[in-house]
Amino acid sequence: MVLLENDTFLVELTRLFDKSRLSGSVVLTIKRFNGHNKPVPREGRPALPTPTEFLCLVRATLRSKKISTVIHSKDVNKFQQAYWNLLKSNINGLKKLKKVKSAKPKVH
């Protein structure tokens, strides 16, 4: 998985959306990230220091291509606005769902 800067991530995400138009789908995950790259140690071992600031980890996957970025709390609003604009421009390939009319029950 490639860890990218925020702006580079958005550019690569646009490319993934373009590639997914032909076949496949882009899977996005967003989760809280504490900055540790190691698992939590077992009991009796020295604990990892608690983070002063939590970060946000964003991952995108298309087939075998994986990209990710880490967003600091001060950059969340800027990233969120750019991410929202990117989604609005690339979400046009959705299929419309057919509405199913339900049969009304007969009352005797």
Contacts in CASP RR format, 6 or more apart in sequence:
PFRMAT RR
TARGET T0000
AUTHOR 0000-0000-0000
METHOD contacts of the structure
MODEL  1
MVLLENDTFLVELTRLFDKSRLSGSVVLTIKRFNGHNKPVPREGRPALPT
PTEFLCLVRATLRSKKISTVIHSKDVNKFQQAYWNLLKSNINGLKKLKKV
KSAKPKVH
1 59 0 8 1.000
1 66 0 8 1.000
1 67 0 8 1.000
1 68 0 8 1.000
2 66 0 8 1.000
2 67 0 8 1.000
2 68 0 8 1.000
3 68 0 8 1.000
3 69 0 8 1.000
3 70 0 8 1.000
4 12 0 8 1.000
4 67 0 8 1.000
4 68 0 8 1.000
4 69 0 8 1.000
5 69 0 8 1.000
6 69 0 8 1.000
6 71 0 8 1.000
6 75 0 8 1.000
6 78 0 8 1.000
6 79 0 8 1.000
6 82 0 8 1.000
7 82 0 8 1.000
8 69 0 8 1.000
9 58 0 8 1.000
9 60 0 8 1.000
9 67 0 8 1.000
9 68 0 8 1.000
9 69 0 8 1.000
10 79 0 8 1.000
10 82 0 8 1.000
10 83 0 8 1.000
10 86 0 8 1.000
12 60 0 8 1.000
12 67 0 8 1.000
13 26 0 8 1.000
13 60 0 8 1.000
13 67 0 8 1.000
13 86 0 8 1.000
14 86 0 8 1.000
14 90 0 8 1.000
16 26 0 8 1.000
16 60 0 8 1.000
16 62 0 8 1.000
16 65 0 8 1.000
16 67 0 8 1.000
17 26 0 8 1.000
17 86 0 8 1.000
17 90 0 8 1.000
18 90 0 8 1.000
19 62 0 8 1.000
19 65 0 8 1.000
20 26 0 8 1.000
20 62 0 8 1.000
21 93 0 8 1.000
24 62 0 8 1.000
24 63 0 8 1.000
25 62 0 8 1.000
26 60 0 8 1.000
26 61 0 8 1.000
26 62 0 8 1.000
27 60 0 8 1.000
27 61 0 8 1.000
27 62 0 8 1.000
28 58 0 8 1.000
28 59 0 8 1.000
28 60 0 8 1.000
29 58 0 8 1.000
29 59 0 8 1.000
30 56 0 8 1.000
30 57 0 8 1.000
30 58 0 8 1.000
30 59 0 8 1.000
31 56 0 8 1.000
31 57 0 8 1.000
32 54 0 8 1.000
32 55 0 8 1.000
32 56 0 8 1.000
32 57 0 8 1.000
33 54 0 8 1.000
33 55 0 8 1.000
33 56 0 8 1.000
33 57 0 8 1.000
33 70 0 8 1.000
34 51 0 8 1.000
34 54 0 8 1.000
34 55 0 8 1.000
35 51 0 8 1.000
35 55 0 8 1.000
35 70 0 8 1.000
36 48 0 8 1.000
36 51 0 8 1.000
38 48 0 8 1.000
40 47 0 8 1.000
40 48 0 8 1.000
41 47 0 8 1.000
41 48 0 8 1.000
53 72 0 8 1.000
53 73 0 8 1.000
54 73 0 8 1.000
55 70 0 8 1.000
55 71 0 8 1.000
55 72 0 8 1.000
55 73 0 8 1.000
56 70 0 8 1.000
56 71 0 8 1.000
56 73 0 8 1.000
56 76 0 8 1.000
57 68 0 8 1.000
57 69 0 8 1.000
57 70 0 8 1.000
57 71 0 8 1.000
58 68 0 8 1.000
58 69 0 8 1.000
58 70 0 8 1.000
58 71 0 8 1.000
59 66 0 8 1.000
59 67 0 8 1.000
59 68 0 8 1.000
60 66 0 8 1.000
60 67 0 8 1.000
60 68 0 8 1.000
61 67 0 8 1.000
71 79 0 8 1.000
END
